[in-house]
Every structure is written in structure tokens, then in C-alpha cells.
Amino acid sequence: AIVGTDNRAGTTSETDDNNYGLGRVHGSTIGFYLLWLGALESIGDGESVDRIVSSDGGTTWSASDTLYLTHSPSKRISWAAPGTKTPKALTTIQQKFMLDTQIRPRDQLPAANDAIPLDGFATISLVYL
């Protein structure tokens, strides 16, 4: 299973476990970004697998077509044989992630003569089940 960590915690313009921070400029937040799996195909050990999610640290699992990689410590994302909801032991997984960035409107950003750096920093950790 995988879990996310927001290494810029406290810098999102909107607080939600799905939102990862983009840093600050002159003390103000810039926006946030989301990491999600969308409806993209998942391949485990060369075969199609389903994505599953747990909101209780891996005790129970459910299927989901669209998964956001949250930074909630109890949420896990894993992969299962098609049509099942039990994590499958895999040697390799191929999974594309989508990145959706939300920047505050210009009138809500601090005055800056230079470019505003987007300083997002997330860690995706593998958790053995």
C-alpha cells in the first residue's frame, strides 16, 4: 500500500487531507496541489489490477475508480485482483499519477516583482501489509 506525506504542511490555501501545500511567499500561501490516480489503468506484475482504498489504516478495503493520495495517516491505497477488495502481493506496480495544481487568483497573492516559486514537496511511502 502507499501513503502520502505533505512536506509543506500548513501551506495550502484550502485545508483538506487531499491538498498538498505549495509553500509561502512573504508569509502568504500560494495555493495547493492534488495527487490522484484518476481512471488510469493500473498494472501489477504485468496484469491489470484494481485500485482499492482503506480509510482505517488497512483494516477494511473498498474499491474506487478515482483516488486522491491524501496525507491522512490512516488512508492507504493499494491494488487488488480485478473484482476483489483484498490487497494483492505484487512485485511490481505501474501506476500513473495526475497532478492538479490550484493557484490563488493574482489579486490574492502577495505583490512580487519576481516569479513566485511553487515549492510543493510530497513523499509517497510504501507500506508493507
Phi, psi and omega in degrees: 000161177236152175225154179252151174229130176270107180277005172236039182307142179085004181245014176278149177280343176225124184278121179194146180296344178276340188267130176254141184287151178251013180091189181227153172230124182051037177084355181255143177289152184263323185161213179201170173221158179241142172250124181216158183266343178053209180262027183283148181289144176246134180238124177240122182051040175084001181237154178295136177228157177268149174272139177229160184225146174234134177254004182234036175077012177106006179287313178234153184229149175219157179279152177202135178280322181242120182235127170268136174278100181277170173252028173280126184296341181266350183268133179232147171240135178216189183228148183222162173301147182308132178081002179245170181231027178246128180306138181259138175289122183229148174269321178226148176224136175244116183217123175273143175249146174256149178238124179240114182256134178240116180254139177302151174302149184306323181288351177256359177266154178293152176297129180214131179279336181257176175298149177264117183287137172266112190244055176283149183205107180237153174240132173254118183252142175270128180244119177283134182261000000 
